[in-house]
Amino acid sequence: MGYQRFYVAQPLSLGEHELPEQTAHYMARVLRLDVGARIQVFDGSGDEFLAKLTRVGKKSVTVQLTEKIAGLAESPLKVHLGQGLSKGERMDWAIQKATELGVTHITPLFTEHCEVRLNKERAEKRLEHWRQVAISACEQCGRSQIPIIHPIEKLATWADQLNADLKLVLHPQAQPFAQYAAPQTLALLIGPEGGLSAGEVEQVLTQGFQAVSLGPRVLRTETAPIAAMAVAQHLWGDF
């Protein structure tokens, strides 16, 4: 039987460890785990550990890491998702599902049709929230490595600095994914609500992107990365 998995934001090794306060609070106060409970923990390095709770206090939890096991293998396809900022829970949904589908990097993007306005403080809070969304998705789906969520960037800057074997931007009148040879690194550009402007599409095409289609239907901003990631993993990854 599989154990409940927890990400621990500190280097792990065999032996006894006191867990970070936030993780300890969740285990002790929310899940109400007690001494003797068996769990599985990982630190994002790719390794996992079987563990047993040895002390549960009001503000701290100590675990004994008893066995080191190999983590889930990552997809051979490394994907960097550039996701146009969207309102509400759409951004959370895109990050959560892209993480489950094996994305390695995500950069939230300011674009012409972006309706989200964030000052520096709010942007930092949203970034930390998105990182927690990705961590929770890894805990659920079995991944042992956490995708990197980069700070919010302007589209033009991100596209100019990006390195990838293949760079794709979604466009309903383009050719399908299968026309391209298998890359090792892939960049996917997804627009916000309202999509990318014609000027933005033209600009990224001059910056090395290729237009690609997911079919005749126009997908929502939170649906497009799921469909694109699934197709890419089927063609070139581990599906």
C-alpha positions as CSV (number, residue, x, y, z in Angstrom):
1,M,0.0,0.0,0.0
2,G,1.3,3.4,-0.9
3,Y,2.0,6.0,1.8
4,Q,0.9,9.6,1.8
5,R,3.6,11.8,0.2
6,F,4.9,15.1,1.6
7,Y,7.4,17.6,0.1
8,V,9.9,18.8,2.7
9,A,11.7,22.0,1.9
10,Q,15.1,21.0,3.2
11,P,17.8,18.4,2.2
12,L,16.9,14.9,3.4
13,S,19.0,11.9,4.3
14,L,18.5,8.7,6.3
15,G,18.1,9.4,10.0
16,E,16.0,11.7,12.2
17,H,14.8,15.1,11.0
18,E,12.6,17.8,12.5
19,L,10.2,19.0,9.8
20,P,9.7,22.7,8.7
21,E,7.0,24.4,10.8
22,Q,4.4,24.6,7.9
23,T,4.7,20.9,7.1
24,A,4.6,20.0,10.7
25,H,1.5,22.0,11.3
26,Y,-0.3,20.4,8.4
27,M,0.6,16.9,9.5
28,A,-0.2,17.4,13.2
29,R,-3.1,19.9,13.1
30,V,-4.8,19.3,9.8
31,L,-4.3,15.6,9.1
32,R,-3.9,14.8,12.8
33,L,-1.1,12.2,12.2
34,D,0.3,10.7,15.4
35,V,3.5,9.0,16.5
36,G,4.1,5.8,14.5
37,A,2.3,7.0,11.4
38,R,4.2,6.0,8.2
39,I,4.6,8.5,5.4
40,Q,6.8,9.1,2.3
41,V,8.8,12.3,1.9
42,F,10.8,13.9,-0.8
43,D,12.9,17.1,-1.1
44,G,12.8,17.7,-4.8
45,S,16.2,16.1,-5.5
46,G,14.7,13.1,-7.2
47,D,15.0,10.7,-4.3
48,E,12.2,9.7,-1.9
49,F,12.3,8.3,1.7
50,L,10.1,6.1,3.7
51,A,9.6,7.7,7.1
52,K,7.9,7.2,10.5
53,L,6.7,10.0,12.8
54,T,8.7,9.7,16.1
55,R,7.5,12.9,17.9
56,V,4.4,15.0,17.4
57,G,4.2,18.3,19.3
58,K,2.0,21.3,19.1
59,K,4.5,23.2,16.8
60,S,6.9,20.5,15.7
61,V,7.1,17.0,14.2
62,T,10.1,14.8,14.0
63,V,10.4,11.9,11.6
64,Q,12.8,9.0,11.2
65,L,13.8,8.4,7.6
66,T,14.2,4.6,7.4
67,E,14.7,3.8,3.7
68,K,15.8,5.7,0.6
69,I,14.0,4.8,-2.6
70,A,14.2,5.9,-6.2
71,G,11.8,8.6,-7.2
72,L,9.6,8.6,-10.2
73,A,11.6,9.1,-13.4
74,E,11.1,12.4,-15.2
75,S,10.0,12.6,-18.8
76,P,12.9,12.8,-21.3
77,L,11.1,15.8,-22.8
78,K,11.9,19.0,-20.9
79,V,9.1,21.6,-21.4
80,H,9.2,25.3,-20.5
81,L,5.6,26.7,-20.5
82,G,5.1,30.4,-21.0
83,Q,1.6,31.0,-19.7
84,G,-0.2,34.3,-20.2
85,L,-1.5,35.6,-16.9
86,S,-5.2,35.1,-16.3
87,K,-7.7,35.9,-13.6
88,G,-9.2,33.9,-10.8
89,E,-8.3,30.2,-10.5
90,R,-7.4,29.7,-14.2
91,M,-3.7,30.3,-13.6
92,D,-3.7,27.8,-10.6
93,W,-5.5,25.3,-12.8
94,A,-2.9,25.6,-15.7
95,I,0.0,25.3,-13.3
96,Q,-1.4,22.4,-11.4
97,K,-2.3,20.4,-14.6
98,A,1.0,21.2,-16.4
99,T,2.9,20.0,-13.3
100,E,0.9,16.7,-13.4
101,L,1.8,16.4,-17.1
102,G,5.5,16.8,-16.5
103,V,6.4,20.4,-17.2
104,T,9.9,21.4,-16.0
105,H,9.7,25.2,-16.1
106,I,6.7,27.7,-16.0
107,T,7.0,31.4,-16.6
108,P,3.8,33.6,-16.1
109,L,3.7,36.2,-18.8
110,F,2.4,39.8,-19.1
111,T,0.8,40.2,-22.6
112,E,-1.2,42.8,-24.4
113,H,-4.6,41.2,-23.6
114,C,-3.6,40.4,-20.0
115,E,-6.2,41.8,-17.6
116,V,-4.2,41.0,-14.4
117,R,-2.4,43.9,-12.8
118,L,0.0,43.1,-10.0
119,N,2.4,45.4,-8.0
120,K,5.7,44.0,-6.8
121,E,4.3,42.8,-3.4
122,R,1.3,41.1,-4.9
123,A,3.4,39.5,-7.7
124,E,5.7,38.0,-5.1
125,K,2.8,36.6,-3.1
126,R,1.2,35.1,-6.3
127,L,4.6,33.6,-7.2
128,E,4.8,31.9,-3.8
129,H,1.2,30.7,-4.1
130,W,1.9,29.2,-7.6
131,R,5.0,27.4,-6.3
132,Q,2.8,25.8,-3.6
133,V,0.3,24.8,-6.2
134,A,3.1,23.0,-8.1
135,I,4.3,21.3,-4.9
136,S,0.8,20.1,-4.0
137,A,0.5,18.7,-7.6
138,C,3.8,16.8,-7.3
139,E,2.7,15.4,-3.9
140,Q,-0.5,14.1,-5.6
141,C,0.9,12.8,-8.9
142,G,4.1,11.1,-7.7
143,R,6.7,13.4,-9.1
144,S,9.9,13.7,-7.1
145,Q,11.1,16.9,-8.7
146,I,9.4,20.2,-8.4
147,P,9.0,22.3,-11.6
148,I,10.6,25.7,-11.5
149,I,8.1,28.6,-11.4
150,H,9.9,31.7,-12.6
151,P,9.0,35.3,-11.7
152,I,6.4,37.0,-14.0
153,E,8.0,38.3,-17.2
154,K,7.0,40.4,-20.2
155,L,6.4,38.2,-23.2
156,A,8.9,39.9,-25.5
157,T,11.7,39.6,-22.9
158,W,10.9,35.9,-22.2
159,A,10.8,35.0,-25.9
160,D,14.0,36.8,-26.6
161,Q,16.0,35.1,-23.8
162,L,14.5,31.6,-24.2
163,N,16.6,28.6,-25.3
164,A,14.9,25.5,-26.5
165,D,15.3,23.0,-29.4
166,L,11.7,23.7,-30.5
167,K,9.5,26.7,-29.7
168,L,5.8,26.6,-30.4
169,V,3.0,29.1,-30.2
170,L,-0.6,27.9,-30.6
171,H,-2.5,29.1,-33.6
172,P,-5.8,27.6,-35.0
173,Q,-4.7,27.9,-38.7
174,A,-1.3,26.2,-38.3
175,Q,-0.1,22.7,-38.8
176,P,-0.3,20.0,-36.1
177,F,2.4,19.0,-33.6
178,A,3.4,15.8,-35.5
179,Q,5.0,17.7,-38.3
180,Y,8.1,18.5,-36.1
181,A,11.0,16.2,-35.3
182,A,11.3,15.1,-31.7
183,P,13.1,17.8,-29.5
184,Q,14.8,17.3,-26.2
185,T,13.7,20.7,-25.0
186,L,10.4,22.3,-25.9
187,A,9.0,25.8,-25.2
188,L,5.2,26.2,-25.3
189,L,3.6,29.7,-25.5
190,I,0.0,29.9,-24.3
191,G,-2.0,33.2,-24.4
192,P,-4.2,34.7,-21.7
193,E,-8.0,35.1,-21.8
194,G,-8.6,36.8,-25.1
195,G,-5.5,35.2,-26.6
196,L,-2.3,36.7,-28.0
197,S,-2.6,39.7,-30.2
198,A,-1.7,39.4,-33.9
199,G,1.3,41.6,-33.3
200,E,2.5,39.4,-30.5
201,V,2.2,36.2,-32.7
202,E,4.1,37.9,-35.5
203,Q,6.8,39.1,-33.0
204,V,7.5,35.7,-31.5
205,L,7.6,34.1,-35.0
206,T,10.6,36.4,-35.7
207,Q,12.1,35.2,-32.4
208,G,12.3,31.6,-33.4
209,F,8.8,30.3,-32.6
210,Q,6.8,28.1,-34.9
211,A,3.0,28.2,-35.1
212,V,1.2,24.9,-34.2
213,S,-2.4,23.9,-34.0
214,L,-4.4,21.8,-31.6
215,G,-7.4,21.5,-34.0
216,P,-10.1,23.8,-35.2
217,R,-11.6,24.7,-31.8
218,V,-10.5,27.7,-29.8
219,L,-9.4,26.4,-26.3
220,R,-9.6,28.3,-23.1
221,T,-6.4,29.6,-21.6
222,E,-6.4,27.0,-18.9
223,T,-7.3,24.1,-21.3
224,A,-4.7,24.9,-23.9
225,P,-1.6,24.0,-21.8
226,I,-3.2,20.7,-20.8
227,A,-3.9,19.7,-24.4
228,A,-0.6,20.9,-25.6
229,M,1.4,19.1,-22.9
230,A,-0.6,15.9,-23.4
231,V,0.1,15.9,-27.2
232,A,3.8,16.7,-26.7
233,Q,4.3,14.0,-24.1
234,H,2.5,11.5,-26.4
235,L,4.7,12.4,-29.4
236,W,8.1,13.0,-27.7
237,G,7.9,12.3,-24.0
238,D,6.8,9.5,-21.7
239,F,3.1,8.9,-22.6
